[in-house]
Amino acid sequence: MSTLKRRILIAGALLAALLCLVPARTNAPAATDEPGVGCDPAAPMTRTDTTRSNGGATPGPDFPARPAGADLSARTEAGCMLHRTMIYAPCGHSTQRREALDGRLIGLSHAALEKEIGGVYPGAAVTAFDAKEVDVTMRMDIPCPLHWVLAAGEDGMLAVMQNRMGDCLSLVRTTDVPNDSVPEDDRDDVSRGKVFDDVQALEGYLESLSS
């Protein structure tokens, strides 16, 4: 083999060796929201909360709901709003009301609010908590404002009541029908407050008592 050919072979071998030492470069995958693609599989997955229910994210197999009150540092702020859902047991209907949270409940944590809220809003149960808005549910033992109530009056005459404020019965008018004119079968109902779906049904019942 000639000297020239040996030099060419040696040069080719050296070039191949140098190329093996240079690291190969590949294109990294683009960032994506799909789990396991373009991210560290060992890194925890996160998401933006889309609901306020119980202070956690929408429950699902990948993102289980966080326990209520997980942020123990959060406290109701000045200007916090109260969203009340009132469920009326006698008729099964419900109403909602949004108002400013009572000042006595400002500055409380979730746990403290749950302990104190019953003293300000009797029967209220906290269903969602946020520094700027609190949701509660209240079970009411009176019918909703769509109904009329006939009750025994303290003056011995039947009285007509209605839930005009959403959370209490108010006297609408007194009648000239005596309490004792109510049939025996209906007296327990009237003593608790006999509920009528509309005013026509109420007036019809009163006419039947006075006839």
Secondary structure, DSSP 8 states (H G I E B T S, - for coil): --HHHHHHHHHHHHHHHHHHHS----------SSTTSSS-TTS---------GGGS----SSS----TT--TT-B--TT-EEEEEEEETTT--EEEEEEE--GGGTT-BHHHHHHHHHHHSTTEEEEEE-SSEEEEEEEESS--TTSEEEEE-TTSEEEEEE--SSSS-EEEEEEEEEGGGS-GGGHHHHHH-EEESSHHHHHHHHHHHH-
